[in-house]
Every structure is written in structure tokens, then in C-alpha cells.
């Protein structure tokens, strides 16, 4: 016998059954979804995977030009795998968090070696790829192959927090309760579930935003638990990102910029010139070496990784 507990969100349903939010959210998506290149059929699974790596902590407008350049140069995983990982770091440009480039290169190498160069459609096989976590595996399986998986990014979590659980913001880290709710809300049909995943993500990105939600444009405003509760304020606004100026991240970025522009080893003196404070500069360079983004050579020289 199934027992209902207070931990079960009031608007949740048994997994696979229709939910009142499905139709309006998917209909809104059909009318208002952005025309993004990774959503087009010609993108394929590799295009979807590249977009998912690039979009982590980076806005769409910054990703778009880099995505196009990346796919023009490396239209298949095998094309990327055939080049040194340092070339992936070089091509990553100023997207930030360049370890993503190394992880994408490692994933491309594994796809080439284990899967004949084709991005797998199985969630477990995707999850086994280097650099692919729970979210990315579900996103690729869902968006590229139309599989039925709960895809929980920050935007989706915020939509579910407001519309279903009645709070302004989700917890800082994804909880078991959020995963359970996402599974309960998932449509039963694969094709509909994949559309639902994309639609809820887009709704959070364009309408149910973190700081200025446009409830007047929301297709489910009348069914939103947070609005029904009077839009109670959270303990505080969502956390702001770390200030960039003066941080180790900025120093790392400047050091990498010198190495990306060079086509051979770079002497220590050229790196020393980009940042005056020697202790922070050395710490940032050591971090780049430890992360595998930079290779130290004899004679106080450095380069992007070749292996």
C-alpha cells in the first residue's frame, strides 16, 4: 500500500501520468522557443553535446559564435579527438572555465574509441564518458535522442520550485526531493517528455528568471504555487557570481590568453609580463599546470598540452 507523506509535493503526480502543467508549458514552448543551432535537426547528438559543455555557467549569446566555430572545425567527435587537447583549450577562447575544453576533448576521444565515433544514446553509456555528469547525460539523451529523462538544470529547478513547491528559489545544490519531483512530473511518452524537458528549461531562461520573473507572460501563472501563496520572498536573492577583477580566475585567463596566441613554447618572462603580483601569478600558473591546461617544459617554458 502506498502512503502519502508530507514530503510529497501537493501538485506532484504519479510518474508518467498527465499533469496540468504539461500542455500549457509545451504549447508556450512551441510558440516562443528560440531558434538555437543545437536545437536544429542537423546539429545531431555531437552538436547537442558540444552545446551542453559550452553552456555550463556561460550565457547563450557568448556561446553562439564559439559553438559555430567549434562545429565548423570539428564536426565529429573523431575530428576533435585527432588533435592535441591543447588545441581544444586554444579554440575555447574566452568562454571561461577552460577545463570544460579538456573534458570535451576527453569525451570525444572516448566516443571515438568506445563507440565508433557516434555519441551513444544510452544514458548509462553517456554517464560513463569523461566529463559527463548526471545533468549532461540526461540532456544529451533527451535533446538529441528524444529519450525520457528528468533534465534538471538551474532554470528547470527554479520553475519547479515556484510552480510546484511554492518557494522563490531552489536550494543551492540539487536535492533528492527535487529529483523525485522531476521524475513525478515527467510525461510518460518519450517524445513528450523530451519536449517537456526543453520547454521547462526555456521557460526558466526567458520568463521565470531568477531576478525579474515576468509572471504576466507565464503560461502557468494561474497554476503557480508560489504566486498562489502571495509570492513570498526567499531568505535572500540568488547568489551572485564571484567578482572577476583581481581574482585568480582573471590571472589564469590572462596567462592562458598568452599561451593560446602562441604556436610554440612560451618563456616564463612572457607570462610574468601579464600580471605584476608574483605570488598570485605563480599560484595561478601552478593551478593551470595542476589542472592539465598547461604543460611545463625545461628552461622555464610552458605550452598548451599535447597529450
C-alpha positions in Angstrom: 0.0 0.0 0.0 1.3 3.5 -0.9 1.3 6.0 1.9 1.3 9.7 1.1 3.6 11.8 3.3 4.1 15.5 3.8 7.3 15.2 1.8 5.3 14.7 -1.4 4.7 18.0 -3.2 1.0 18.6 -3.4 1.0 19.2 -7.2 3.1 16.1 -8.0 1.6 13.2 -9.8 2.5 9.6 -10.3 5.3 9.3 -12.8 4.1 9.0 -16.3 0.6 10.4 -15.8 -0.6 13.6 -17.4 -0.1 16.8 -15.3 -1.9 20.1 -15.7 1.3 21.9 -16.4 2.3 19.8 -19.4 0.1 21.2 -22.1 0.4 24.9 -21.4 4.2 24.8 -20.9 4.8 22.7 -24.1 2.4 24.9 -26.1 4.2 28.0 -24.9 7.5 26.5 -26.0 6.2 25.6 -29.4 5.3 29.3 -29.9 8.2 31.0 -28.2 11.3 28.8 -28.3 14.4 30.5 -29.5 15.8 29.2 -32.8 19.2 27.9 -31.5 21.5 25.9 -33.7 21.8 23.0 -31.3 18.0 22.6 -31.5 18.0 22.1 -35.2 17.9 18.5 -36.6 21.2 18.9 -38.4 23.0 19.6 -35.1 22.9 15.9 -34.3 24.0 14.4 -31.0 27.5 15.8 -31.2 26.2 19.3 -31.6 23.9 18.9 -28.6 26.8 17.6 -26.5 29.1 20.5 -27.5 26.4 23.0 -26.7 25.8 21.4 -23.3 29.5 21.6 -22.4 29.7 25.2 -23.6 26.5 26.4 -21.9 27.7 25.4 -18.4 27.9 28.7 -16.5 28.1 30.6 -19.8 25.2 32.6 -21.4 23.8 31.7 -24.8 25.0 34.9 -26.5 28.6 34.2 -25.7 28.3 30.5 -26.7 26.8 31.0 -30.1 29.8 32.2 -32.1 32.2 29.8 -30.4 29.7 26.9 -31.0 29.6 27.7 -34.7 33.4 27.9 -35.0 33.9 24.7 -33.0 31.5 22.6 -35.2 33.0 24.0 -38.3 36.4 22.9 -37.3 35.4 19.6 -35.5 32.1 18.4 -37.0 32.5 15.0 -35.5 34.0 13.6 -32.2 36.8 11.9 -34.1 37.9 15.2 -35.6 38.4 16.7 -32.2 40.0 13.5 -30.8 42.6 13.5 -33.6 44.0 16.8 -32.4 46.0 17.5 -29.2 43.9 18.6 -26.2 45.8 21.9 -26.2 44.0 22.8 -29.4 40.7 22.4 -27.7 41.9 24.8 -25.0 43.1 27.2 -27.7 39.8 27.1 -29.5 37.8 27.6 -26.3 38.9 31.2 -26.4 37.3 33.4 -23.8 34.4 31.2 -22.8 35.8 30.7 -19.4 36.2 27.6 -17.2 38.6 26.1 -19.8 38.7 22.7 -18.1 35.5 22.1 -19.9 37.5 22.1 -23.2 39.7 19.4 -21.8 36.7 17.4 -20.7 35.0 17.7 -24.0 38.2 16.6 -25.8 38.4 13.5 -23.4 34.7 12.7 -24.1 35.3 13.0 -27.9 38.3 10.6 -27.5 36.2 8.1 -25.6 33.4 8.3 -28.1 35.8 7.6 -30.9 37.5 4.7 -29.1 34.5 3.1 -27.5 31.5 3.9 -29.7 32.9 4.1 -33.2 32.7 7.9 -33.2 29.0 8.1 -32.6 27.6 9.8 -29.4 25.8 7.0 -27.6 22.1 7.2 -27.0 22.1 5.2 -23.8 22.1 7.2 -20.6 24.5 4.9 -18.7 27.0 4.9 -21.6 26.8 8.7 -21.7 27.3 8.9 -18.0 30.4 6.7 -18.3 32.1 9.3 -20.7 34.8 11.5 -19.2 33.4 14.9 -18.1 29.8 13.9 -18.5 27.7 14.1 -15.3 24.1 13.4 -14.4 22.7 16.5 -16.0 24.7 16.3 -19.2 23.9 12.7 -19.8 20.2 13.3 -19.3 20.3 16.4 -21.5 22.0 14.7 -24.4 19.8 11.6 -24.2 16.7 13.8 -24.1 17.5 16.6 -26.5 19.5 14.5 -29.1 17.6 11.2 -29.0 14.2 12.1 -27.5 14.7 9.8 -24.5 12.6 10.1 -21.4 14.8 11.6 -18.6 14.5 14.2 -16.0 16.7 17.1 -17.1 17.4 19.3 -14.1 19.4 22.5 -14.7 19.2 25.7 -12.7 16.3 27.1 -14.9 14.2 23.9 -14.6 14.8 23.7 -10.8 13.6 27.3 -10.4 10.4 26.7 -12.4 9.6 23.6 -10.3 10.4 25.4 -7.1 8.0 28.2 -7.8 5.2 26.5 -9.8 5.0 23.3 -7.7 6.6 23.7 -4.3 5.8 27.3 -3.8 9.2 28.8 -3.0 11.0 31.5 -4.8 14.3 29.7 -5.3 15.5 26.1 -5.2 18.3 25.0 -2.8 21.9 25.8 -3.7 22.5 22.1 -4.6 20.1 19.7 -6.2 18.3 17.6 -3.6 16.8 14.1 -3.7 13.4 15.7 -3.3 13.9 17.8 -6.4 15.0 14.7 -8.4 11.9 12.8 -7.2 9.6 15.7 -8.1 11.2 16.0 -11.6 10.6 12.2 -12.2 7.0 12.6 -11.0 6.3 15.4 -13.4 7.9 13.7 -16.4 5.4 12.8 -19.1 5.0 9.2 -19.9 5.7 9.3 -23.6 9.3 9.7 -24.6 8.7 12.4 -27.3 6.5 14.4 -25.0 9.0 14.0 -22.1 11.8 15.3 -24.2 9.7 18.3 -25.3 8.8 19.0 -21.6 12.4 19.0 -20.7 13.3 21.6 -23.3 10.2 23.6 -22.6 10.7 23.9 -18.8 14.3 24.9 -19.4 13.3 27.6 -21.9 10.5 28.9 -19.6 13.1 29.4 -16.8 15.6 31.0 -19.1 13.1 33.5 -20.7 10.2 34.1 -18.3 10.6 32.6 -14.9 14.0 34.2 -14.4 16.0 34.4 -11.2 15.8 38.2 -10.5 12.9 39.5 -12.6 10.3 36.9 -13.4 7.7 38.0 -15.9 4.7 36.4 -14.4 2.4 38.3 -16.8 3.9 36.3 -19.7 4.0 33.0 -18.0 1.6 30.3 -19.4 1.2 28.7 -15.9 0.9 31.8 -13.8 -2.6 30.8 -12.8 -1.4 27.4 -11.5 1.8 28.6 -9.8 2.0 27.6 -6.2 4.4 30.5 -5.4 2.0 33.1 -6.8 -0.9 31.5 -5.1 1.0 31.8 -1.8 1.4 35.5 -2.4 4.9 35.3 -3.9 6.7 35.0 -0.5 10.2 36.3 -0.6 13.1 33.9 -0.1 15.7 34.5 2.6 17.7 36.3 0.0 18.2 36.7 -3.7 20.1 34.0 -5.7 23.8 34.1 -5.1 25.8 36.4 -7.3 28.8 35.1 -9.1 32.3 35.8 -7.8 33.8 39.2 -8.7 36.2 38.6 -11.6 38.5 41.5 -11.4 41.7 40.8 -9.4 40.9 37.1 -8.8 43.0 34.1 -9.6 40.5 33.4 -12.4 41.4 36.6 -14.1 45.1 35.9 -13.8 44.6 32.4 -15.2 42.7 33.8 -18.1 45.5 36.2 -18.9 48.1 33.5 -18.7 46.0 31.2 -21.0 45.5 34.0 -23.5 49.3 34.3 -24.0 49.6 30.6 -24.4 46.6 30.4 -26.8 48.1 33.0 -29.1 51.5 31.3 -29.2 52.2 28.4 -31.6 55.1 27.1 -29.6 56.6 27.1 -26.1 56.2 30.4 -24.2 59.1 31.6 -21.9 58.4 32.4 -18.3 59.2 36.1 -18.9 56.3 36.4 -21.4 53.9 35.1 -18.7 55.4 37.2 -16.0 54.5 40.3 -18.0 50.8 39.8 -17.8 50.4 40.2 -14.0 52.5 42.3 -11.7 51.9 40.4 -8.4 54.3 37.5 -8.4 52.7 35.3 -5.7 49.3 35.3 -7.2 50.7 34.9 -10.7 52.7 31.8 -9.6 49.7 30.4 -7.8 47.5 30.8 -10.9 50.2 29.2 -13.2 50.6 26.3 -10.8 46.8 25.8 -10.8 46.8 25.7 -14.6 49.5 23.1 -14.6 47.7 21.0 -11.9 44.5 21.2 -14.0 46.3 19.9 -17.1 45.7 23.1 -19.0 49.4 23.9 -19.3 52.5 21.8 -19.7 55.8 23.0 -18.1 58.9 22.4 -20.1 62.6 22.6 -19.5 64.2 26.0 -19.5 61.3 27.8 -17.7 59.0 27.4 -20.7 55.3 26.5 -21.0 52.8 25.3 -23.7 49.3 24.1 -24.1 49.0 20.3 -23.6 49.9 17.9 -26.4 48.6 14.8 -24.8 
